Structure formats: C-alpha cells, structure tokens
C-alpha cells in the first residue's frame, strides 16, 4: 500500500486485527474508539479465563455459525483456530486446550495478550484515539464527538467494527444502526444471543433457589441436546447450558410456539429404571424423600420438578419418571439484550460483498459482531471477530488496489 490514511471505527478485536493487517501492509491507520480504553469487552471476557477459540474438528467448528457459516467460511479459512493460536504465540502467549476442547492462554487472562498486541500496533505506526465517539456521517466525512468537541474526519478508506448491541456499558450499544441505515445499508434488528430467559417462578422457588446451580442435567430444544448445568436466577434461568439453546428457544418464542426447552434431571438413567426404583422404594417415605433417595434428585431438582408440575403428588410412578426425564421449563421471553453475552442481527449479508464491503456504500468495510451472525460461547465469537477483521482489512487492500 502507498501509505494512504485508513480510518477504523471501533477498537475491539475485529478493529484491532484490521489495524494490524493494514498497518503491516504499509497503511497509515487511525483507530477511533468511543470508550476511554480499547477492547473493554475483550478484557471483560478474560476475567474468568479468556476462552479465545475452540479446538474441535474444523468442519464442526464452522458448523457452529449456523446459517451464516457459508458467508463466514472464507474469513474463517484464512484465520482458523490454529492460526489464531499461532498468532497468540507470536505475541508471547502460549495457549492450551482445556475441557470441552476450549482453548485458553496459559496466563488465562486477556490483559497480557492485549498489552503485547497494542505494543506491536504502536510499533507498526497505528494511532489510537480514545474517547472519540462516531456520531454519523457529515456528507462523505465522519463526525466524532470528542472531549474537545465535535470533529469531522475526511477519509475515503473506512473500516467499521463497532460490535453488536450486548454489554452497552462496554461500548457495544448499537448506536451506529440509524447512521448506516440512513446511508442505505441493510440492517437486521438486533436480538439477544447467548442469553438467559425469564420464567415466572413462584415466590417460594425464587426466594429459596435463586443463584442455585442445577447440575448434571440435559437440556433439549428442537433436535439439539446438551448436558451440563445451568443456574436458577431471580428472573428465570441462565448459564452455559442455557446459552447453548438460546437461539432456538428465542426463535421459537418469537414465532409464537412457546417454550421448547426440556430438562432431563437424570440423564444417566432410563425412564423405566427410574420408575422401577421409585416403585420399589418404601411407601412410608414422603414424595420428596422418595425422589431424593430413589431417583437421586437434589433438593433444587425436586423443587424445579414441582415448579414444572404442580400436580406432582398425584402422578403415578411412570408419570413421575417421565416428568424427571422430560419436563418443559416454562420460559416466557429472553432476558434483555444488554445482559446477553452476544447479539444476533446487524448488517445484513445481502448488503455485504465477498470482501466485506458495503454494497450500498462502496469503500466502507465492516467486520466483527456488527454483522448478522451468531455463535455459541466456547471461543467461536472471538475467533469470528478476529477472522472478519482480517478479512475486511484484506478486502480494503484489494479495493484500494482495485483488484476486484
């Protein structure tokens, strides 16, 4: 590249990866970030152990992106999970494969990786301007609100990586939507992804069990079944096992089909075995003791079973066993998007060419979670943000050189 100035809006993983690719190609890159520091959501993700990618079979990995996998495939092929691990190692951060094939830096935190990465970007000449909030277009220029007032930046090479609409306090607030819509871009409405759900718990159950994990269970929605644990919350249910089903449950609720979330409280035992064990247990015991001793249910599981089945005491042993193996959790709606780990929706694929440029606004490239895709937790979200940042940067380079 000829040292042309490139403007990147957004200092998250996608924007910073784009800055690395472009600056290494000789571009003069300026990253504008609304928050006081960059990559705040990235740092938050690393507080409990930075799950940076996933080590499962690559074809399975790609399938986790659902309907968007075809459009994301070229970007993922060019920045696979192994490539991401190699990149982290170049920055001095060795990674390891943990449980369930999740990949973490040995340091477990995001901050060491980010510090080294920012040092590399500084060496490559990248300028980062924090507290510069993009507030839309002014003609063909970009307007920003800064601590020193409003400024206008002229730039014909623009890459936007502003995130979705989850965790707005960390910078991803979706404020960019009306500005891109006004510029002619197609934007799909945001929805919560990897989110909890509201359930109309009784006062007793809520007060007694909010914050309690329900362990060693299986949840099923549609054709998907996963084992693990989830947490009873004041408002309903949350946790990794719930997040794995959030897209299908959210979409079912939106379509008016109601709750499709089934819980198996004893995934290691068959219904017939549970029924036989319940029937053989001494009849003098209370129902709770029978469920605890014969079916090995914890007090929280028993209470959940009662919430789902107010007529539990009137059931036969076979009916009890069936309820233990498949009870519908009466979820009513997703939790607000501000609480979600990620979001679905964003710039529609119909308005993005194969190089991540807006068809409605040639010369503007987009990357990261602001695109219309979603994926489960487990390193998929970060990997796709890195990959689309790289892909959009390469697309901008092609556009600058007019090679397509």
N, C-alpha and C positions, 0 to 999 in steps of 0.2 A: 504494500500500500504506500501511497505517496505522502504520508504524514498528515492526511486530512483529519480535521477535528470530527470526532464522533461523540454524540450525546447519548448517554444511557440514563434512563429514569428508573430508579429502583436499585437499592443496594443490598438485595438479598442474594441467595446462592445463584439464581439464574443471572441476575445482573452482573454480579462479580465474575462469574465464569465467562460471560460475554466480554467483560472488560479484559480478562486475561487473554482470551483468544485474539481480540482485536489489537491490544497493545503489543502482543508478541508479533503481530503482522506489521507493525510499524505505525499504527494509527495513534493519534493524539486523543486519548479517551478522557472524558469527564463524566463521572458518575454523580448524579443528583439524588440525594436521599432526604426524605422528609423528616426522619427521626434524628435525634442527637447523635446516634451511632448507627453503623450499618449492621445488617444481619442479626437483628434482635430476635426474630423468631427462630433462626438457626441456633442462636445461643440458648434460647429457652428450651428447644428440643434436646439440647445436650446436657441439661441439668440433671436428668435422671439416667444419663448414659446415651451418648449420641449414636443412634441406630442409623448408620449412614447409607447402607444398602443391604442387599439380600443375596445369599449365596446359593439359592436353589437353581435347578436346571434352567438355562436361559429361556427356553421356549415357555416354560411355566411362568417364569418371571414376567415375560412380555404379556402373557395372557391376563395378568392381574389388572391391566389397564382397560379391560372391558372393551366397550365399543370404540374407544379412542386408540386402541393398540395399533391399528393399521396406519393411522396418521403419525403416531409417535415412533413407529418401528425404525425409520431411518435414523432418527436422532439417538435412539437407544442403541442401535447397532454401532454408532460412532462414539458412544461413551457408555460401554457396557459396565455392569457392576465390577468386573475385574479391572477394567480401565480406571474406574473411579478409585479402586483400592490402590492401583499403581500410582495414580496421581497423588493420593494422600501420602503414600510412602515417599514420593519425591519431595514432599513438604515436611518430611521427617516424622510422619505419623503412621506408624505401623498399625495394621488392623488385624482383627481375629474374628473367627466365626463362632458365635455363641449359640445358645439354644434356639431351636426352630430355624437354624440357618441365618439368623440375623447377624449382620456384620457391624462391629464397633471398633473405634480406635482403641488401642491399648490404654491410652490415657483416659478413655471413657468420656471425656468432656469435649465440647466444641471449641472452647477458648484457645487451646494450644494450636489447633489446626487453623483457626481464623487468624490468629496473630501472625503466624508464619505466612499465610496466604496474603494478608494485607501488606506484609513486608515485600513479598515478591511483586505485587502490583505496584507498590511505590517505586521499586527499582526499575520497573518497566515504564515508568512515567505516567501512571494513571493518577489523575486528580480526583479526589472525592470531596464533594461539597455537601456536608450535612446541614440539617435544618433548612433545606431548600425543597419546599413542597410544590409539586407541579399542580397548577390550578387551571390547566387547559391550554388551548391554542389561542394565539393572537395573530390572526391571519395565518401565515405559514410558519410563524415563530412559536416558541414555547414560553409560556408565562409561569413564573415561580414566585411564591411568597417566601421571603427570607427574613431573618431578624432585622435586616436593614431596609426592609420594604420590598415592594414588587419589582422584579426584574424581568426582562424579555431576552431570550436567547435565540439567536438565529442559528439554525442547523439544518442541513439537508440530509444528514445521515443520523438517523434516530433509532434507538432500540429501547423498547419499553418493557420493563419486567417488574410490574407493580403488585404482583401477588393477587390472591383472591379476596375473600371477604371474611375470613375467620381470624380471630385474635386481632381485632382492630386496634387494641391498645399497643400492639407491637408494630403497627404500620400497615397491615393488610386490611384496609377498610372499604375497598371497592369504590372509593370516591371518583376514580377515573372513568367509571362507566358512562355517565352522561356526556363527557367530553369526547370519548371515542364514538359514541352513538351519534352525536352531533356532527362528527366528521364523516359519518356514513358507514361506520363499522357495524357488523352484526354481532350483538352481544346476547348470549343466553342468560336468563335470570339465574342468579346465584342461589344455591341450596346448601344446607349443611351436609357435610360428609364426615365420616368417622366421628359420629356424634352419639350422644346419649338420647334417650327417649323419655317422654312423660308417661307416667302411669298413675291412675287415680287410686293410689294406695289408701287403705283405711288409716285413720289417725293412729290406731294402736300399732299397726305394722310399720308405719313411717317413723313413729317416735321410738319404737323398740329396735328397729333393724337398719335404719339409715346409716350408711357407712360400712355395712357388713358385707364381706365378700361371700359370694355363693360359689364354692369351689367344686372342682371335679364334676362338671356338668357338660352337657352338649346343647347347643342351640341350633335350630334348623329354621331356615327361611327359604321358601321355594325348593330348589334342588341342592342347596348348599347346607352342609352340616359341619360344624367345627366344635372341638372340645376345648375346654379351658375353664376360665372363671370370669364372673362379672361382679359388679358391685351394686347393691341396693342404694339408691340415692334418695334425698329428700323429695325430689321431683319424679323419680322413676328408676331407670337403670342406666348404667354406664360401664365403661371398661373395655379392654381389648376384644373380648369375645363379642360384645355388642357391636363394637365398631366394625367388626368383620362382616356384619349383616346390615350395616346402616343403609347402604344404597338400596338393597332390595326391599327392606321394610319401609324406608322413606317413600319409595316409588309406589309401593302397594297402598300405603295410607293416602298418598296424593291421588291415586286413581279411584279411591273410594272403596277399596276392597277390605279395608280394616286390617287389624293385626294379623300377621302371618308368622309370628315368632313363637316357635315351640321350644319348650325346655324339657330335656331329659335329665331328671335328677339322679339317675343311677345308670350311666352309660355303660358300665361294665357288666350289667346283669340283664337277663331277658325278662320280658313281662311275665311269662309263665313261671319262671323261678321266683320272682318277687311275689306273685300271687300265692304260690305254694308255701313260701316262707311265712307270709302273713297268716295264712290259714292254720299252719302248724303251731303258731305261737300261742301261748296260754291266753285263753279268752278273758281271764280276770284283769289283764292289763288294760290300761286306758289306750285310746287310739294313738295318742302321742307316743306312749311307750312302745306300742306295737310297731309304729313306723320307725322309731329310733332303733329298736333292737332287731327287728326282723328285716327291715328294709335299709338299715344303716343310714338313715337320714339325720342330718344335723338339725338342731332347733330352728335355724334360719330356713333350711329347706322345708321343714314341716310347716312353718308359718307361711312360706311362699305358696305351698300347696294349698293351704286353707284360703289364702287370698284368691287364688285362681279358681277354687272350688268351694264355695260357701256350704255346699251340701255334702261335704266330705264324709261326715259321720254317718250318712245314710247309704253310702256306697258299699257294694259287695267287694270281696277281695279282688276279683278280676277287674272291677271298675277302678279300685284303688291303684292296682298295679298299672292299669292303662293310663291313669292320671299321672302317676310317677314317671312313666316313660314318655308321655307327650301331653304337656299342659300348655295351653295358649296363654302367653303373658299379654294382658290387655293394654298394649301400648296405644296411646292416643295421638301423639304427634312428636316430631323431632324436637330436641332442645334448640334454643336459638342459635343462629349461625355464629354469633360472637363467641359461643362456648365450644364450637366444633374445632376439631384438630385441623381440618381442612375444609375445602368447599368444592362443590360441583358447579358447573356453569362457567361463564366467562366468554371470551372472544370465540365466536363460532368458527368451526373448521371450514365452513363454506366461504369464509372471508379471508382464509389464510392459504397462501400458495405453498408449494412443496419446500420453499426456503424460509418459511415462517415470516413472510412479508404480507402486510395487509393488502388485499386486492383493492379495497376501497380507498386506500391511501398509500400508493406506491412510494417506496423509500422509507416507510416506517415498519420496523420489525418488532415482533412480540415474542415473549418467552415466559416460561415458568407457570405458576399456578393461576395466572390470569387467563390462561387458555382453558377451553372447555374440555377438561378431562378430570377424572378422579381415580384414586387407587387406595387400597387399604394401607394401614400402617405396617411397618416392617422394613422401612428403608426405600420403599417404592417411590414415595413422594419426593424425597430429596434427590434420588437418582434422576428422576424425570426433570426436576428443576435444573440440575446441573446439565443434563443432556440437551434440553431445549435451549438453554443459554448458549451452549456451544454451537448448536445447530443454527440458531438465529444469527449469531455472530458470523458464522461462515456464510450464511445467506447474504448478510450485509456486504461481506467482502466480495461475493460474486456479483452483487448488484452494483457495487462501486466500480468493479472492473467490467460490468456489462457482459458477463459470460452466460447470461440466460435471459 
